[in-house]
Amino acid sequence: MSSKFNQQASKNAPARILFATALVLACAFGTVNLASAQVTPPTTPTDIAVPAGNSPYLVGHAYGSQGYTCLPTSTGGTAWNPTARPEATLFTDLFGAQFQIITHFQSINEKPKPGIVPPLSGNATWQSSLDTSRVWAVKVKGIDAGSDPSSCPNSGSIQCLLLQSVGNAKGPTGGNLLFKTTFIQRLNTAGGAVPTTACTVGQTQLQPYTADYYFFRADN
């Protein structure tokens, strides 16, 4: 009897796992959709304010790193230089736990907007962990960390930014969480700034950072 029960339980395990996964994803999508009506970014300086006609619909709390490489200077010394886009994982709160919703990295812009010539080195990319939709964006302007107590209060951290979409793509099954993104704000940064240590040419270092990424889409 016990053997038969164990065999039946073993057969049902994949179905239970599939159901649990589907339930988590459904809850995650529901949380994201509900959050779209509740996302309220802090007021920002004009330099990194999103243009009128766009509204926030999603926020992700990021944990990542900014890479630096030590290069020679024109005066014969050495200095740290950012040599890659930040990489990060973005989370939202789901039933009191952190749930991954987006990954942030650099990739080739496969769906550039009209008039955009994407660089061979790629653009900053945000890809939904839920439906694989993507947005590529470039920096419009930035403010130094510590220069605004409301949106960018942590001195000595990586800049806070306004970024504009230069390409969007739906997921392979039509997912569109990030497909209509027009602007992104990187706010409340902590860490990630240029290392202050001395360095030798060729040396690399990753600086950890956290930030809040707010995603906007057109109102019409």
C-alpha positions as CSV (number, residue, x, y, z in Angstrom):
1,M,0.0,0.0,0.0
2,S,2.8,2.4,1.0
3,S,4.7,1.5,-2.2
4,K,1.7,2.3,-4.4
5,F,1.0,5.5,-2.6
6,N,4.7,6.6,-3.1
7,Q,4.5,5.7,-6.7
8,Q,1.3,7.7,-7.2
9,A,2.8,10.7,-5.4
10,S,5.9,10.5,-7.5
11,K,3.7,10.5,-10.7
12,N,1.8,13.5,-9.4
13,A,4.9,15.5,-8.4
14,P,5.5,17.1,-11.9
15,A,1.9,18.2,-12.1
16,R,2.1,19.8,-8.6
17,I,5.3,21.6,-9.5
18,L,3.8,22.8,-12.7
19,F,0.7,24.0,-10.9
20,A,2.7,25.8,-8.2
21,T,4.9,27.5,-10.9
22,A,1.8,28.6,-12.8
23,L,0.3,30.0,-9.6
24,V,3.4,31.9,-8.7
25,L,3.6,33.4,-12.2
26,A,-0.1,34.3,-12.1
27,C,0.3,36.0,-8.8
28,A,3.4,37.8,-10.0
29,F,1.6,39.1,-13.1
30,G,-1.3,40.2,-10.9
31,T,1.1,42.0,-8.6
32,V,2.8,43.8,-11.5
33,N,-0.6,44.8,-12.9
34,L,-1.9,46.0,-9.6
35,A,1.4,47.9,-8.9
36,S,0.9,49.8,-12.2
37,A,-1.8,51.8,-10.6
38,Q,0.3,52.4,-7.5
39,V,3.7,53.3,-8.7
40,T,4.7,56.8,-7.5
41,P,8.3,57.8,-8.2
42,P,9.8,60.6,-6.0
43,T,9.8,64.1,-7.4
44,T,13.1,64.6,-9.4
45,P,15.0,67.6,-10.6
46,T,14.1,68.8,-14.1
47,D,17.3,67.4,-15.6
48,I,16.0,63.8,-15.1
49,A,12.3,64.4,-15.1
50,V,10.3,62.3,-17.5
51,P,8.5,64.3,-20.2
52,A,4.8,65.0,-19.9
53,G,2.6,62.4,-21.6
54,N,4.3,59.4,-19.9
55,S,3.2,57.7,-16.7
56,P,5.0,55.2,-14.4
57,Y,3.7,51.7,-14.4
58,L,6.4,49.5,-12.9
59,V,9.2,49.7,-10.4
60,G,12.0,47.2,-9.8
61,H,14.4,47.3,-6.8
62,A,17.8,46.5,-8.3
63,Y,20.9,44.7,-6.9
64,G,23.9,44.7,-9.2
65,S,27.4,45.9,-10.0
66,Q,29.2,48.4,-12.1
67,G,32.5,47.3,-13.7
68,Y,35.6,49.4,-13.8
69,T,39.0,48.9,-15.5
70,C,42.3,50.6,-14.7
71,L,43.6,52.5,-17.7
72,P,46.6,54.8,-18.3
73,T,46.0,58.6,-18.1
74,S,47.5,61.3,-20.4
75,T,49.7,62.4,-17.5
76,G,51.4,59.0,-17.1
77,G,49.3,57.8,-14.2
78,T,46.4,55.4,-14.0
79,A,42.7,55.8,-13.3
80,W,39.6,53.7,-12.9
81,N,37.2,53.9,-15.9
82,P,33.8,52.4,-16.4
83,T,34.2,49.8,-19.1
84,A,30.8,48.1,-19.1
85,R,27.1,48.8,-18.5
86,P,25.9,48.0,-15.0
87,E,24.4,44.5,-14.6
88,A,21.6,44.0,-12.1
89,T,18.6,41.9,-11.1
90,L,15.4,43.7,-10.3
91,F,12.9,42.5,-7.8
92,T,9.4,43.3,-6.5
93,D,7.7,42.3,-3.2
94,L,5.4,39.3,-3.5
95,F,3.7,38.1,-0.3
96,G,6.6,39.5,1.8
97,A,9.3,37.9,-0.3
98,Q,11.5,39.3,-3.1
99,F,10.4,38.0,-6.5
100,Q,12.6,38.6,-9.6
101,I,10.9,40.5,-12.4
102,I,13.7,41.9,-14.6
103,T,17.3,41.4,-15.5
104,H,19.5,44.4,-16.6
105,F,22.5,43.9,-18.8
106,Q,24.0,45.0,-22.1
107,S,23.0,43.4,-25.4
108,I,22.6,44.1,-29.2
109,N,19.5,46.2,-29.9
110,E,17.6,43.8,-32.1
111,K,14.5,46.1,-32.6
112,P,15.9,49.6,-32.9
113,K,13.3,52.4,-33.3
114,P,13.2,54.3,-36.6
115,G,16.2,56.5,-37.1
116,I,18.2,54.7,-34.4
117,V,21.5,53.1,-35.4
118,P,22.4,50.8,-32.6
119,P,26.1,50.5,-31.6
120,L,27.9,47.2,-32.2
121,S,28.8,47.3,-28.5
122,G,25.1,47.1,-27.6
123,N,22.7,49.1,-25.5
124,A,21.7,48.9,-21.9
125,T,18.9,46.3,-21.8
126,W,16.1,45.4,-19.4
127,Q,14.5,42.0,-20.0
128,S,11.3,40.7,-18.2
129,S,11.9,37.6,-16.2
130,L,8.1,36.9,-16.6
131,D,7.5,37.1,-20.4
132,T,11.0,37.9,-21.9
133,S,9.9,41.2,-23.4
134,R,12.8,43.7,-23.6
135,V,13.5,47.4,-23.7
136,W,16.8,49.0,-24.8
137,A,17.6,52.5,-23.6
138,V,20.2,55.2,-23.6
139,K,21.1,57.9,-21.1
140,V,19.5,61.3,-21.6
141,K,20.9,63.0,-18.6
142,G,22.1,62.2,-15.1
143,I,22.6,63.9,-11.7
144,D,25.2,63.3,-9.1
145,A,24.2,61.2,-6.1
146,G,23.6,63.3,-3.1
147,S,22.5,66.3,-5.2
148,D,18.7,65.7,-4.5
149,P,17.5,64.5,-1.1
150,S,14.2,63.2,-2.5
151,S,15.3,61.1,-5.5
152,C,19.1,60.7,-5.3
153,P,20.2,61.2,-1.7
154,N,23.2,59.0,-1.2
155,S,26.5,60.9,-1.8
156,G,29.4,59.0,-3.3
157,S,27.2,56.6,-5.2
158,I,26.6,56.0,-8.9
159,Q,24.6,58.7,-10.8
160,C,20.8,58.8,-10.9
161,L,19.6,58.8,-14.5
162,L,16.9,59.5,-17.0
163,L,17.0,57.0,-19.9
164,Q,15.0,56.9,-23.1
165,S,13.9,53.8,-25.0
166,V,15.7,53.2,-28.4
167,G,14.2,49.8,-29.0
168,N,11.5,47.5,-27.7
169,A,10.7,43.8,-28.3
170,K,7.9,41.5,-27.3
171,G,8.6,38.1,-25.8
172,P,8.6,35.0,-28.0
173,T,5.0,34.3,-27.0
174,G,3.8,37.9,-27.3
175,G,4.6,39.1,-23.8
176,N,4.7,42.9,-23.6
177,L,5.5,43.9,-20.0
178,L,8.4,46.1,-21.3
179,F,7.3,46.4,-24.9
180,K,5.7,49.8,-24.4
181,T,8.3,51.3,-22.1
182,T,9.3,54.8,-23.2
183,F,11.5,56.1,-20.4
184,I,13.3,54.6,-17.4
185,Q,14.5,56.5,-14.3
186,R,17.3,55.1,-12.1
187,L,16.8,56.6,-8.7
188,N,17.9,56.1,-5.0
189,T,21.3,54.7,-6.0
190,A,23.6,53.4,-3.4
191,G,27.1,52.3,-4.2
192,G,28.5,51.6,-7.6
193,A,30.8,54.6,-7.7
194,V,34.4,54.8,-9.1
195,P,36.8,52.9,-6.8
196,T,39.0,55.2,-4.7
197,T,41.9,52.8,-4.5
198,A,45.1,53.0,-6.5
199,C,45.3,50.6,-9.5
200,T,47.6,49.1,-12.1
201,V,46.8,49.1,-15.8
202,G,44.5,46.2,-16.8
203,Q,43.1,45.6,-13.3
204,T,39.3,45.3,-13.1
205,Q,36.9,45.7,-10.2
206,L,33.2,45.3,-9.7
207,Q,31.4,47.9,-7.5
208,P,28.1,46.6,-6.0
209,Y,25.2,49.0,-6.1
210,T,21.4,49.1,-5.5
211,A,18.9,51.4,-7.1
212,D,15.2,51.8,-7.9
213,Y,14.3,51.6,-11.6
214,Y,11.0,53.2,-12.6
215,F,9.5,52.3,-15.9
216,F,7.2,54.7,-17.9
217,R,4.9,54.3,-20.9
218,A,3.0,56.7,-23.1
219,D,-0.4,57.8,-21.8
220,N,-2.1,57.3,-25.2
